[in-house]
Amino acid sequence: MAIITGVAAHSAHGQNVSSETIRTINATRAESPPAMDGKLDDTCWTTAGVAEGFITHRTNLPAAQQSIGYICYDNRNLYIA
């Protein structure tokens, strides 16, 4: 299992705080690589690690436009959608 990490300052009330929190995304191993067709219907995406809850860089507040990302890997590649 691969783990992707980042550092962000945040609080439960949306206020900036001085302490840093390590945020992680667990990348799961793909049994077979996804097709590079822009669709997320491959088996690997159903078990892929999920990236969500994005924050803005300067304010550390929740991003106005939220998205969901997925991450998995095999012996040769890291796949991000």
DOVOMAR-360200 format. One line per field, with one value per residue: residue number from 0; residue in one letter; x, y, z of N, C-alpha, C in turn. Coordinates in pm, 1 decimal, padded with zeros to 6 digits. Layout:
// residues N
resi NUM,...
resn A,...
n.u X,...
n.v Y,...
n.w Z,...
ca.u X,...
ca.v Y,...
ca.w Z,...
c.u X,...
c.v Y,...
c.w Z,...
This chain:
// residues 81
resi 0,1,2,3,4,5,6,7,8,9,10,11,12,13,14,15,16,17,18,19,20,21,22,23,24,25,26,27,28,29,30,31,32,33,34,35,36,37,38,39,40,41,42,43,44,45,46,47,48,49,50,51,52,53,54,55,56,57,58,59,60,61,62,63,64,65,66,67,68,69,70,71,72,73,74,75,76,77,78,79,80
resn M,A,I,I,T,G,V,A,A,H,S,A,H,G,Q,N,V,S,S,E,T,I,R,T,I,N,A,T,R,A,E,S,P,P,A,M,D,G,K,L,D,D,T,C,W,T,T,A,G,V,A,E,G,F,I,T,H,R,T,N,L,P,A,A,Q,Q,S,I,G,Y,I,C,Y,D,N,R,N,L,Y,I,A
n.u 00084.5,00055.3,00111.0,00003.4,00098.3,00027.4,00049.7,-00157.1,-00315.6,-00589.9,-00922.6,-01206.8,-01407.2,-01367.9,-01179.2,-00857.0,-00571.9,-00273.4,-00140.4,-00016.7,-00160.1,-00127.1,-00230.8,-00354.8,-00367.7,-00465.6,-00327.1,-00439.2,-00354.0,-00371.5,-00520.5,-00534.2,-00436.9,-00602.2,-00804.0,-00699.5,-00911.0,-01061.1,-01283.3,-01429.4,-01487.0,-01344.7,-01236.3,-01035.9,-01084.4,-01298.2,-01202.9,-01005.7,-00796.0,-00939.3,-00946.7,-01053.4,-01231.5,-01093.2,-00886.5,-00825.5,-00513.4,-00399.0,-00575.9,-00656.9,-00917.0,-01221.0,-01229.4,-01401.6,-01502.6,-01550.8,-01407.7,-01356.5,-01099.3,-00913.4,-00683.6,-00452.0,-00222.6,00024.8,00282.9,00429.7,00322.6,00167.8,-00162.3,-00386.5,-00696.3
n.v -00116.6,00218.7,00542.8,00869.0,01184.6,01502.4,01837.5,02035.3,02318.3,02342.7,02372.5,02250.8,02436.2,02587.9,02783.1,02938.1,02779.0,02746.7,02505.3,02216.3,01967.2,01637.8,01513.6,01228.8,00999.5,00687.2,00482.7,00223.5,-00108.3,-00197.6,-00464.0,-00496.2,-00270.5,00046.9,00135.5,00387.9,00584.4,00792.0,00726.8,00616.4,00347.0,00117.7,-00172.7,-00122.4,00137.9,00114.8,00029.2,00204.2,00446.1,00736.6,01081.7,01365.8,01650.6,01891.9,02180.1,02537.1,02677.8,02916.0,03006.6,02784.3,02702.3,02522.4,02434.8,02622.2,02498.4,02175.2,01849.4,01504.8,01272.1,00984.8,00721.9,00475.4,00199.5,-00001.7,-00244.4,-00090.6,00169.7,00471.7,00557.6,00818.0,00967.0
n.w 00000.0,-00081.0,00052.0,00031.3,00137.1,00290.4,00422.3,00619.5,00766.1,00976.2,01120.1,01305.9,01290.6,01067.6,01095.3,01070.3,01199.3,01394.5,01422.9,01246.5,01041.8,00938.1,00637.0,00474.5,00196.6,00112.6,-00119.8,-00322.7,-00429.4,-00766.7,-00933.8,-01204.9,-01462.4,-01517.8,-01802.2,-02024.9,-02086.0,-01994.2,-01847.7,-01541.8,-01489.9,-01448.9,-01266.4,-01075.0,-00981.8,-00809.5,-00568.0,-00513.4,-00339.4,-00189.6,-00250.2,-00097.5,00041.1,-00003.1,00054.1,00047.1,-00047.7,00065.8,00267.8,00406.9,00430.8,00348.1,00004.0,-00244.0,-00473.0,-00466.8,-00519.2,-00612.8,-00593.9,-00709.7,-00632.3,-00726.1,-00776.8,-00953.8,-01024.9,-01201.0,-01240.7,-01115.4,-01066.8,-01112.0,-01075.8
ca.u 00000.0,00127.7,00040.8,00037.4,00073.1,00037.8,00034.2,-00254.7,-00363.5,-00734.3,-00996.1,-01342.0,-01497.2,-01330.1,-01086.5,-00715.9,-00502.7,-00129.9,-00086.2,-00023.9,-00218.6,-00085.6,-00343.7,-00306.3,-00453.5,-00414.7,-00335.3,-00456.3,-00290.7,-00462.4,-00496.0,-00509.1,-00434.5,-00722.7,-00794.7,-00680.7,-01020.1,-01134.6,-01397.9,-01392.1,-01564.0,-01255.1,-01243.6,-00941.7,-01136.7,-01396.8,-01131.6,-00897.0,-00798.6,-01019.7,-00900.6,-01165.6,-01216.3,-00985.0,-00884.0,-00749.2,-00374.8,-00366.2,-00663.2,-00682.7,-01061.0,-01268.8,-01233.1,-01537.1,-01539.5,-01498.9,-01393.3,-01313.5,-00993.1,-00887.9,-00543.7,-00412.1,-00091.0,00066.8,00429.0,00494.8,00264.5,00076.2,-00277.5,-00463.2,-00814.1
ca.v 00000.0,00345.6,00649.5,01002.8,01272.7,01646.5,01908.3,02143.8,02371.9,02358.5,02346.4,02201.6,02548.8,02662.6,02889.4,02905.3,02747.0,02744.1,02370.2,02149.9,01834.2,01554.9,01453.4,01115.4,00927.8,00551.9,00432.0,00078.7,-00181.2,-00235.7,-00597.9,-00472.5,-00125.7,00102.1,00182.0,00533.4,00628.7,00900.9,00673.4,00558.0,00223.8,00003.8,-00233.7,-00062.1,00261.8,00085.0,00009.4,00302.8,00545.1,00853.1,01214.1,01460.2,01748.0,01982.1,02312.3,02634.8,02685.4,03032.9,03026.8,02654.7,02682.5,02431.4,02490.9,02653.9,02395.0,02048.2,01742.9,01377.0,01209.6,00844.3,00687.7,00335.8,00174.4,-00138.9,-00253.2,00001.1,00302.7,00531.5,00605.3,00919.9,01010.5
ca.w 00000.0,-00084.4,00121.7,-00013.9,00250.3,00275.5,00547.5,00611.5,00892.9,00969.5,01243.0,01282.4,01270.5,00949.0,01131.3,01055.6,01323.6,01370.7,01420.1,01117.3,01043.3,00825.6,00565.9,00396.9,00103.0,00094.2,-00257.0,-00321.6,-00539.2,-00875.3,-00988.4,-01346.9,-01484.5,-01578.7,-01941.0,-02032.4,-02172.8,-01930.8,-01774.0,-01413.1,-01474.3,-01430.7,-01134.2,-00980.4,-00922.8,-00704.4,-00441.6,-00506.5,-00233.3,-00225.1,-00206.7,-00091.4,00148.4,-00042.0,00115.8,-00029.4,-00002.8,00148.5,00383.1,00470.3,00441.8,00242.2,-00130.9,-00289.7,-00569.5,-00419.2,-00616.7,-00557.1,-00671.3,-00678.2,-00654.9,-00713.4,-00837.0,-00978.6,-01019.8,-01293.8,-01251.4,-01018.4,-01143.3,-01041.4,-01152.6
c.u 00089.4,00044.4,00094.0,00005.1,00086.5,00016.7,-00063.6,-00290.1,-00512.9,-00794.8,-01135.7,-01439.2,-01459.9,-01237.6,-00943.5,-00657.1,-00355.8,-00072.1,-00104.5,-00079.4,-00170.6,-00211.0,-00288.9,-00413.8,-00391.2,-00435.9,-00345.4,-00392.0,-00396.8,-00425.0,-00469.0,-00517.1,-00565.4,-00698.2,-00780.9,-00783.6,-01103.8,-01257.3,-01348.5,-01471.2,-01476.7,-01262.2,-01153.3,-00996.8,-01238.6,-01331.3,-01018.7,-00910.8,-00870.8,-00958.4,-01020.4,-01143.1,-01104.1,-00999.9,-00805.2,-00611.7,-00349.9,-00451.1,-00686.6,-00830.2,-01105.2,-01275.4,-01377.1,-01588.3,-01473.8,-01495.1,-01357.9,-01208.0,-00973.2,-00742.9,-00520.8,-00280.4,-00075.8,00219.8,00499.9,00447.0,00182.7,-00037.1,-00358.2,-00577.0,-00893.1
c.v 00123.3,00449.6,00782.2,01097.3,01418.4,01710.6,02022.3,02189.7,02393.0,02342.8,02301.5,02314.1,02634.1,02779.4,02844.0,02876.1,02732.4,02603.6,02309.0,02009.9,01760.4,01491.6,01342.0,01063.1,00789.6,00509.1,00280.4,00016.1,-00224.0,-00374.6,-00591.0,-00321.9,-00076.7,00137.5,00333.8,00591.8,00741.2,00855.9,00611.1,00430.4,00099.1,-00045.6,-00163.5,00063.9,00234.1,00064.7,00110.6,00393.1,00669.8,00980.0,01308.1,01555.4,01846.4,02118.1,02407.7,02652.0,02799.9,03047.6,02900.0,02632.6,02586.4,02503.0,02512.8,02547.9,02264.0,01945.4,01615.3,01319.9,01066.2,00812.9,00538.1,00316.3,00027.2,-00140.1,-00148.5,00146.1,00341.2,00592.2,00702.4,00965.9,01110.0
c.w 00000.0,-00012.6,00071.5,00101.0,00211.8,00410.3,00526.7,00751.6,00879.8,01106.8,01207.6,01251.6,01150.9,00978.7,01103.5,01192.5,01293.2,01365.8,01282.0,01135.2,00919.5,00765.8,00478.6,00301.8,00086.4,-00050.0,-00250.2,-00444.7,-00640.3,-00925.6,-01137.8,-01370.2,-01546.6,-01724.5,-01938.5,-02128.2,-02111.7,-01853.6,-01643.9,-01385.9,-01461.6,-01285.9,-01033.2,-00913.7,-00812.5,-00568.5,-00421.6,-00384.7,-00281.1,-00166.1,-00211.5,00024.5,00120.6,00026.0,00028.0,00034.2,00095.6,00273.8,00464.3,00500.6,00331.7,00106.9,-00173.7,-00386.2,-00525.7,-00532.4,-00542.9,-00649.8,-00625.6,-00709.9,-00630.9,-00788.4,-00871.9,-00976.0,-01103.9,-01285.4,-01129.2,-01100.1,-01056.8,-01131.3,-01070.5
